[in-house]
Amino acid sequence: MYGLRPDIDLTFLRGLELMKVCVSPVQVQFHLCQPGTTTSETGISVEISYTHRHNDIENEWYPETFMPLSSSCSVLSLIGTSIVSVKGDPDGTLEIEFSNGDSVTFYDETTMYEAYHIWHGNDPLIVV
């Protein structure tokens, strides 16, 4: 809906570990923490779509197509891995690569709805 600012700094995501994935019919939340801790102060909540790439296999999640909740299960394999790179584009596409070589790409595909949110401690919420 809003895209990402061209000067956005998402480096705070690098090094964080995925500790929990929460799933509902209309949302998937990725909770991140510092390695060795169990407190999540950072995360991404996606409401529109994402693609998880693992060994050249793509698993897509789109809530508006009423996909079964099991369609979001591929990302469970990322729990315990760390973010090694983050790339955001002004069109709102956000690609995150994990320490196991997998990646997750979040998309901003509609002008009608917010696609995803990023939160980090007390810093302002990033809404795309």
N, C-alpha and C positions, 0 to 999 in steps of 0.2 A: 504494500500500500504506500509506504513512504520511501522505500529504498534506504541505502546507507550513505551517510555523508562521505564525500571523497577523502576527507582527512581523518576519518574515524580511526582510533587506535584501539585495536582489539588484542594487543600483545599480552594483556593481563590473563587471557585464556591459556596461553602457552604454559605447559608444565602442570596444569591442573589435571586431576584424575577423575574419571567418571565413576561416581560411587553409587548412583541410583538412577533408574529409569522408571518413571510413573506413566501409566497408560490409561486413557479413557477413550470413549468413542470419538471424541472431537479434539483431543489434545494429547501430545506426548511431551513429557518434561524430562530434561537431562540435567541431573544435579551433579555439580562438580565441586571438588575440594582439593586442598593442598595434599600432596602425597603424605601418608602416615597419619592423617587426621580423619575424623568421621563427621566433621561439621561442614555442611554445605552452605556457603554464602554466595555462591555463583551458580548460574544455570541458564538454560535456554528452554523456553516453552514454545512449542511449535503448534500452530493451529491450521496451517494450510497444507504444506507438503514438504517432504524431504526424500532424499535418496541415500541409501546406505550401500556403499561399494565394498565388496569383500571378494578378493581373488577373481576379479573381472566379472563378478555377478552383481547385478544391481537389484536391490529391493526397494520398492517405492511405497510411500504411505501418503494417502490422500483421504482425509476424513469425509469430504463431501460425496465420495462415491460409496459410502457405507461399507468400506472394507471390513473384514473381520478383525477383531483386536489382535489376532495372531499375526496379522501382516506387519505389525510393529515389532515383533519378537526378534528379528535379526539383530537389532541394536543391543540386545541383552549381552551379546558376545563381547561388547566393548567395555562392559563393567570391569573396572580394575586397570584399564589402559589409560595412558596420559595423552594429552593434546600436544602434538609436536609442531604443527603449523596451522595458521589461520589466515584465510584470504577472504576479504569482503569486497564486493563490487558495488558501485553506485546504484546499479539496478536492483540491489537488495539481495543478490545471491551471496551466500556465506558458505564457504567450504572449510571444513575442519578435518585435518588428518591426525590419526591416532598412532600411538607407538607400535601397534601391531600391523601397521600398513593399511588398515581400513580408512575410509573417509566417509563423512556424512556431509551432504550438501543441502542447505535450507534454501527455499525459493520464496521470492516475493512476487507471486503470480497474479494478484488481483488488485484492483483499485478500490474494491468494495470492503475488504476486510483486512485487519492486521494479520500478517503472516506469522511472525514470531516475535518473542520478547527475549531480551538478554538482561539479566540482573546480576549485580556484583556488589555485595556488601551494601554500604550506604550510598554508593554512587547512583546517579539517576538511571532509571530504567531506559533501555534502548528498545524502541518499538519500531518494527519494520512492517 
